[in-house]
Amino acid sequence: MSCLVCTITILAAASVAWAVLLLPPSIAVFVIISRVSLLHPIQWISECVSLLTSATAIFSFILLCGVVLIVGFLNLEYYTVIPSIACSKIALLGQLLHPRQFVSSLVHCILGVIVAWCCAVTIGGRYQTLGYPCTQADGSPQLCLNEYQVILLLAGAFVGYCHSVLGVIHNMNYVSFHTVQQYKYLRFKGSLPLVVKCSAIQALYSVRNYLVVYFFLGYVPRTWICKTLNLQLNRLVCSLHPLDTIAGLLDFSLLYHLWISGTFLLFTWYITLLLFRIFVTEVYSFPVQSSFTEDVHQCLPKVLTGQQPAILKFLALHDLALLSQHSPSRRSEVFSLSQPGGHPHNWNAISQECLSLLADLTQRLVAHHDTVATNGRAKSLSTGSDKKSLSSESSGTILLSSQGTEDVMTPRPSVLIKTPASVFLRSSVGSPLTVPFTPDLDSPFSSPALRRLAGPVEQCSPWHGTVQSPHIMRRGPKLWSTSTGERGLQNKTEHVIPIVDPCAIWVKNFLAKRVLIMYLLNKLPEASSQALFADTQSHIWALEGLSYLVKASFSEDQFGVVQTTLPSILSSMLVLQEAVDRHFKLPHASSKPVRSTSSMEDSSYKTLRFALRATLKTAIYRITTTFGEHLNAVQMSAEHQKRLQQFLEYKE
Amino acid sequence: MCSLALFPPPLPCGQATLCETNNELLSRSASEDCLKQESSPLSLYFPRESLKPHSRTESSSKAAFLDHCETLWMRSAAAWRDAGLTGLLNEIANSSAEVPKWLSVSSGCVLALLQRISSFHGSLFPHLTLSSEDMIAEFSQVLKWSDCAVRAFAWHPHTDKFAVALLDDSIKIYNPKSATAPTLKHRLQRSVAAVQWKPLCASALAVACQNCLLVWHVDPCSLSTRPSSGCAQVLSHPGHSPVTSIAWSPSGSFLVSASPMDTNMMVWDVAAESCVPLQRVGGGGVTFLSWSPDGSHVLASTPAALFRVWETRMWTCERWPCLKGRCQSGCWSPDGSRLLFTVQGETVIYALTFTDTPGIPSNTKGPKAAAVVADLSETTFNTPGGDIVVGGEIQSLAWDPRGERLAVLLKGDPQARDRPAMIAVFKTRTSPIFELLPCGFVQGEPGTEPRLMQFHPNFQHGALLTVCWSNGRITHVPFYFLSAGMARHGLGGSPPQPRPEERPADYINQTLYTELTT
């Protein structure tokens, strides 16, 4: 086991080694670009060559190697194969302020300063040193602060910090597995233009923001450095324009050097990240079975079923999906029987693990659906009575406020968790009963539809037409409009929750009125759906692996080991299919993936649910087309038989 | 090696091929044909006159409608949006009265420079100078694509339904089991070059359009005749247009698309709408794709005298330079071990054999050279109606899913009356040695020529060739035979056998898919 974990570390080390090897060419390119002077080409080239062979260049190369090593270590430490998706702004803020993240940001800041110092030394000229000798007004020689180097160093810190913050926002630490297998070199070559483009663009934006910040707050670090290093600020002599004026900042050469340095910094880091992703996600071939007992724990069935880091489990499932597709010899090992005893241990372990993964997802989906459904009902009861009592505005507020609270307690939407806090929130919301519990009632856009659907129900609801509590009268910010007109403001809280703490309600109402808090609590669209399917890549591989193995078993399975599990495989797929269909019918689940922009951010987790839906259907079809009419002989419930018949007739 | 001289002579004028049974092609007179064909549900007729092609192009009609009193800024912005940098420069150069002289002169210079560069680029790759419609016509598998009523045709891989793309940019889906024939129309669905159904799926249909790829999801149970454009996924990538060829992987997981303008071949993950570009610069683009039925290889031909065979495990490729011209068409044997292809400017069919077993990740090289398996040079036949010259260049190839019949669409010569386009059908045998035997010519009504052909993917009694004719008619020609591979396919029992004594005329009254019972 530890051996396998070592493998990941070795892969990461290899990626860092490659990143270090790529440093000299990138430094050379940086030097050439930073010293560009088209009017004196020969001087330009000769200067570059002499600089690259100088001691400072070698010293900065060693420094940069250290930076790349630390960045590589951070990549290894922070990477994840299951993205953590923040369902609301406040959750995102929580992630940003997490101590772990704080450490990462700090380290990135420091690394940024180091890289910027290397850049400053390499560019040379006015950026070369932090202090320079100058004469005061009275003629005495002194050491003055070189603001050009300060601005460059601070830019490095700022870009590093931005990189770290954007990394959290865009889930940059998420490592996705590619569906199209390519050799490492080709994949790297294909992504290189993207890396250059992304780092140039991000550096441009970061430098723009940095200049604004420096314009207003630049004096703080400057005076601090002056004080600690006992340097003088010589504005009169050193430069024509001080650097915190607009004219001083609009120095074209300064802007160019800032941008180039930012690009260089981001480029080296992104290259390290890219290489890390490529190396870690490369297909790792696990042996299916081993005749040596000491290697047994490295075999595919053991890795799949054991308690492993997520990356190993993912690699094993990926390998399973590939071997089931491409490799007849390894498939035959899966179908083989154990030597003494004649049990299909390999197949049993693999199929059980895949089936339990599928069952887990099904359960999660059903739980989510139930929560939303009960929620909708509860909401329709209260909002149904809106038809007479509640104004559209305030119902909007209720929905909003109720959505906001959910994430605070359950970032991972799976089961209802009744915490004291949630009870408090529930009572304080003072509207639908179950709303605060529901992790996933996210979209405000769903509510009108639900309300309309549940229109007739509310007529016979027991809470229809009861006394209203006067203290819930409120008026919230109108964030979206519904079609209902102005009506009186009434609510049924007291009947839903008899004991209401007026103070809590007041607090809640107070919060609900504050736009900023509403903004923070408001759910991000689609986030709950994304979070629900965050680790679905494993289910996709499980489906592919199972379906290809079952398909191959039609001709390759000599002992009929697959036949015994075929009914459970089919039924678990059909149950999952039903659950997925129901999920996509929920009003907030969009039916089409959003177009991903080309950046270093790996947004493939946003489309995993669509991939799962397609893979699931294909997997069932793969089995039905292979077995055809023989499936009628498989023992299954009548409902599943009927469903399967639909697939056999190509009507799904 | 098989040549056309061994073929039975073409039918006399007025006769049309009906089917193959007992090892011979049967025919009947065309007048009879016309009457009977109407009754068959799947023999469709799209008269050329009923379909109006879209003649609108954004730039041609623009001058008639656009208000020319706009300011220079507005016009420049519009030109930038519509036609990019060249449009902007053109606009500035043309409105010399409103801009300073130096600006109009310099933009004129830049424009001239750009044109020089592009003409130089065009001289390297002549196909880049074609308009996108001409390019599709040039590289399409359809003979004379631009004035063809049926522009693309696709059988569903598992059921008896098919999609037909028509001249008016609509797509119709026909299913013998349902009364509704949905019509698919989309704003972006223009100049359809190819359609293909997704394998292992009942509903997804990929369409190669002028500017993008569309993937329609047509619910087979829906009764709607006009699915909304919301049912279509739009897949586009900058620079990847016009799309001339698409191919689904047989496992249904990927879609590859090709454009002669783009050196990238795109591998799409359709569900996620993401793509992986696979770039190889040589050749200047990709024109035709064909995925081997076992999923292990993809043929990708380029506009230059070069084609590639991609291996789909790790996506590496073999380069195959051709001597004479570009690879025009190709098809794979059912087990994916043999590739037949034709080269533009040559009248022979080549074969390549791939012996590496799938599953062994290796760079195992295939064969070193392609072998000529059939010679289709021009041959004169004496018929009662006069001499007919058959042969010449090949437009497309189609191999039936069992690997027993190979249909070859010969271009013919449109100018000469006695050199018609023709479909030659070979019997093929793969063991003990690969062999092509003559079967016969498939002909339609007098005055029509075949434009497009495809084999039905799972016809029970042999092979079924669907042909789209120049008059807008779609007919199906069955080839009844028993094959050695049949025992493998028909696990449910012995294969049903058509009655040998059945008269040709009797076939027509039956739908093609009911089993012929005695």
Chai-1 contact restraints between the chains, C-beta under 6 A:
chainA,res_idxA,chainB,res_idxB,connection_type,confidence,min_distance_angstrom,max_distance_angstrom,comment,restraint_id
A,T179,B,D269,contact,1.0,0.0,6.0,A-B,restraint_1
A,V180,B,V267,contact,1.0,0.0,6.0,A-B,restraint_2
A,V180,B,V276,contact,1.0,0.0,6.0,A-B,restraint_3
A,Q181,B,M314,contact,1.0,0.0,6.0,A-B,restraint_4
A,Q182,B,W315,contact,1.0,0.0,6.0,A-B,restraint_5
A,Y183,B,M314,contact,1.0,0.0,6.0,A-B,restraint_6
A,H326,B,G359,contact,1.0,0.0,6.0,A-B,restraint_7
A,S327,B,G359,contact,1.0,0.0,6.0,A-B,restraint_8
A,P328,B,G359,contact,1.0,0.0,6.0,A-B,restraint_9
A,P593,B,A272,contact,1.0,0.0,6.0,A-B,restraint_10
A,P593,B,E273,contact,1.0,0.0,6.0,A-B,restraint_11
A,T607,B,A272,contact,1.0,0.0,6.0,A-B,restraint_12
A,F610,B,A271,contact,1.0,0.0,6.0,A-B,restraint_13
A,F610,B,A272,contact,1.0,0.0,6.0,A-B,restraint_14
A,A611,B,A271,contact,1.0,0.0,6.0,A-B,restraint_15
A,A611,B,A272,contact,1.0,0.0,6.0,A-B,restraint_16
A,A614,B,A271,contact,1.0,0.0,6.0,A-B,restraint_17
A,T618,B,L200,contact,1.0,0.0,6.0,A-B,restraint_18
A,T618,B,G252,contact,1.0,0.0,6.0,A-B,restraint_19
A,Y621,B,L200,contact,1.0,0.0,6.0,A-B,restraint_20
A,R622,B,L200,contact,1.0,0.0,6.0,A-B,restraint_21
A,E629,B,G492,contact,1.0,0.0,6.0,A-B,restraint_22
A,Y650,B,H158,contact,1.0,0.0,6.0,A-B,restraint_23
A,Y650,B,T159,contact,1.0,0.0,6.0,A-B,restraint_24
A,Y650,B,A202,contact,1.0,0.0,6.0,A-B,restraint_25
A,K651,B,P220,contact,1.0,0.0,6.0,A-B,restraint_26
A,K651,B,C221,contact,1.0,0.0,6.0,A-B,restraint_27
A,E652,B,A202,contact,1.0,0.0,6.0,A-B,restraint_28
